[in-house]
């Protein structure tokens, strides 16, 4: 039987008013870190691994040519970075 996924829906204040963030249940969104043309970055708490992390919510990544490649590169580089912040 397939595992049922449960999600949280959280509204966070942002520069442009408020943003709705939908995350898997294990992540608790805390605050908006930054907003830009590609999307929004939020700080969240990973309840399973007891650590802070950043989640990037992208706007329409398929709208611009090369957008998918750029996102892939960011994911690969981001996964390789280990730091205290």
Buried (B, 14 or more C-beta within 10 A) or exposed (E): EEEEEEEBEBEBEBEEEEBEBEBEEEBEBBEBEEBEEBBBBBBBBBEEEEEEEEBBBBEEEEEEEEBEEEBEEEEEEEEEEEEEE
